[in-house]
Amino acid sequence: MVYCSSCGTQIADDAYFCPKCGVKTQKGREADVLYPTDRLTDAFYAVGLELEKAFNQAARETHAAIQRAKENLSPRPTEQPTVVCPKCNSKNPSGAIFCNNCGNRIAAEQQRGSVV
């Protein structure tokens, strides 16, 4: 029989830990055994690393998806049909009743015929 170096409790010769205070015995140190909490700590650390990888990958994929969505939702610049003012030859938006440059009235017939 041996005694615990921490609390003095008598311990079996083949014990790795003191049953009273949990300190590692000389035999436990020689065998390089881990405390049960060490295994748990190592497992949590490994899980943490895997979660970090997964969240980083998810963040990259989410960012790429948002960029694709922005590109697909952005209005494409399209040329709007225009109508030319008969007085000053300014281009006006299709459907304009008056010229945005000179204020001249644009006839409905011109709108249909002068669309550019």
N, C-alpha and C positions, 0 to 999 in steps of 0.2 A: 504494500500500500504506500501511496505517496500523499503528500498534503498540498493543498492549493496555496500558491504563492501569494494570493491576494487575501483570502479570508481564512485560511488555515484549516478548512474542512478536509477530512480524510477522503481521498479519491481512489478509485480502482486504478491499477497500474496501466491498463489499456485505454483509459478515458482520454478523450481529446479536449474536453471542456469540464470545468467544475460544475457539478449539478446544482450548487447553491448560488454562486455569483456569476457563472457563465464565462469566467476568464479561461483563455486557452492554456492548456497544460503544456509542459515541456514536450511531451509526446505529440501533442497537436501542432506545436511549432515545428518540430522535426518533420512531421508528415505534411506540413504546409497546407493544413486544412483551412477552409474558409468558414467564417461565421455564416450562419443562415442568412443574415441580413446582407452580407457581401454578395451572395448570389442574387438576392432580390434587387439590390442596387445595380448590379451588372445587367440584370434583365431589363430594369427600367431604363437604364442608359441606352441599351441597344434598341429598345422600343422607341425612345426619344429620337435617336438618329434616323430610324426608319420613318417616323412621322415627319421629321424635318425634310427628308428627301421627298416624301409624298406631297407635303404642303408646298414645297418649292416647285415641284412639277405641276401641281394644280394651279399655282399662281401664274406660271409661264403659259399654261394652256388657256387659262381664263383671260389673261392679257391679250393673247393672240386672237381669241374668239371676239373680244370686245373690239379689237382693231378691225377684224373682218366685218363685224356688224356695222361699225362706223363707216367703213368704205362702202358697204352695200346700201346704207341708209342716206349717205350724203347725196344731195341733189346734184345731178349731172348738169353741168352748164349746157344749156340748149339755146339755140338761137331762136328767139321769138319772132313770129312773122310781124312785119312792120308795114305801115302805109306811108307813102310819101306825100308831103304837103304840096299842093299845086302852086302855091304862092312862093314859098322859100325853099322848096325841095328838101326839107328836113325829114328825117325818118321819125315816125311816131309809132307807138305801140298799136298793134292791131286792135280795132274797135274804138280808137280815139275819135272823138267828135270834133275837137279843136286841136290845132297844132300846138305842141308844147314849146315851140320856138317863137312863132309869130302870133299865135292866137287865132289864126284864120280858121274858119269852119271847114271841116273836111267832109265832103259830101259822101253819103252812104254808097253811091255808085263807085266813087273813087276807092273806097275801102275794099270793095270786092275786086275791083280791077287792078289796083296798084299794089297789092300785097307782094312784098319782096321776100 
